[in-house]
């Protein structure tokens, strides 16, 4: 029998092996390449459009960054849905779990590995997006213009990505069909929560507890008002610390709920 | 020591659906045991509990004395399993898939490479090591699943319908593989619908019906108990009814009938009586071409056991 320490070490080793295997699967399915290409192309579009239409770039680097990052939360949700949305449910739906779950490892190691892989893949995509944007800022305004706000925005994006991955992962553990799980995570984050947030706004209730509402911190920390139609009807804006706490809470709570559900799933039928 | 053991396994999916009803079985090291029963009798459920794919409602499943559901990490190290028809990672190659499983079983990289080559060769997939699994036929996928089960050279092999989807050549190869594994001391527990295969491959069989074990014995004992109690004899020249009747006077013969040119002789089923009858027929000057004591197949026994369970006469 193994000692507790050896047991923990072997569990962690299994988490590592599972995470590596999942990333290998994301690479083989070309999902990682697709998302990284998207993460590179989107900021390039914002960089290329002004010269094409004979327009000037914004006056400041933060304004440019704020414009570039308009779609970052959408992009994060797409990535999270692609990497986490079907990672658990597919093992049951396609019956690959019959080989996977009969191996000598804890199920928690398998599910934690899958989560970490989805998280790392999404973080990589977000990092690419910010890297290209930073290079563009450097080219247009000089690298010295990259602000602390930009760095904060990057960190908040990573936190937001963690929460989005947990959220999509939760649906992957809850539902029985891969496509339903992916779409559920995507649509709840892209439509349902923003609608709930807007309804609460109209009812003059601060939607501080809604994940997507706090997603606007990503651009808020740059100190530029984006002035989107959705926000123009908003009478509230998220508080930085409360917002960060809510995003972190979503990440942790949904991850543990997902683990709980995944461990209870059985290879029936 | 029993390497596989279950104690009063019960599995219920709801109040009214009891898939296993107190299954207790034990399998000794080095045995090949067949697990037989009609669809829905609980074979796959037992195997899923033994491989930690399902948790029992009550009772315990042990591998090498360790409770599988409480300690899957330790107990399943010794097990190679093939359960139902597992899905495949069609976007991976056999090498990529097997490398992952090798790492999970704690094998060293060099050993994994060596075993991947060996196992793929043994299941006739040596030239497909780097081909995407999605391009494989059903039979090839099945063989790859067997390769995965034996990759880490397990002490115990648990196979659920291992030859489904295989062509006759593949079935023969699996049978030979199983025999080879047994020579190496491996314990094999396999469920199958192919009774002929089980009869040819296994040392003993467990019959399951309506969620309960209804018989557990060696293949030899089952065949003896069921009793092949007749002998089919062929002569150079087919005997007439009158000539055949004369055989009834031979000691130990309990009845004679002529069928399609051969004679069916009834006797008590013992090998000594069979030998005595043969000797007497030779002494009487009969030209015998073949002398075959009837072998009761597992199919016959299976049908009789299941009929008894259902009260069918």
Contacts between the chains, C-beta under 8 A, distances in Angstrom:
chain1	res1	chain2	res2	distance
A	1	B	74	6.8
A	2	B	73	8.0
A	2	B	74	7.2
A	7	B	73	7.6
A	10	B	73	7.2
A	10	B	106	7.9
A	14	B	104	6.6
A	17	B	100	6.9
A	17	B	103	4.8
A	17	B	104	6.0
A	21	B	100	4.6
A	24	B	92	7.5
A	24	B	96	6.4
A	24	B	100	7.7
A	25	B	89	6.6
A	25	B	91	7.0
A	25	B	92	7.0
A	28	B	91	4.4
A	28	B	92	5.7
A	28	B	96	7.4
A	29	B	91	5.1
A	94	B	87	3.8
A	95	B	84	7.1
A	95	B	85	7.0
A	95	B	86	5.6
A	95	B	87	3.8
A	96	B	86	6.4
A	96	B	87	4.0
A	96	B	88	6.8
A	96	B	89	6.2
A	97	B	53	7.6
A	97	B	87	7.7
A	98	B	53	6.6
A	98	B	83	4.8
A	98	B	84	5.8
A	98	B	85	8.0
A	98	B	86	3.8
A	98	B	87	7.1
A	99	B	83	8.0
A	99	B	86	4.4
A	99	B	87	7.8
A	99	B	101	7.5
A	99	B	145	6.9
A	99	B	148	6.1
A	101	B	52	6.8
A	101	B	53	5.5
A	102	B	51	3.9
A	102	B	52	6.3
A	102	B	53	5.7
A	102	B	76	6.7
A	102	B	79	7.5
A	102	B	81	4.5
A	102	B	83	6.2
A	103	B	76	6.5
A	103	B	101	6.7
A	103	B	104	4.9
A	103	B	105	7.1
A	104	B	72	6.3
A	104	B	73	5.0
A	104	B	74	7.1
A	104	B	75	7.4
A	104	B	76	3.9
A	104	B	77	4.4
A	104	B	79	7.8
A	104	B	104	7.1
A	104	B	105	6.8
A	105	B	72	7.5
A	105	B	73	6.1
A	105	B	104	5.8
A	106	B	72	7.2
A	106	B	73	6.2
A	266	B	53	7.2
A	266	B	54	5.3
A	266	B	55	6.9
A	267	B	48	6.3
A	267	B	53	4.2
A	267	B	54	6.5
A	267	B	83	7.9
A	268	B	13	7.4
A	268	B	54	6.9
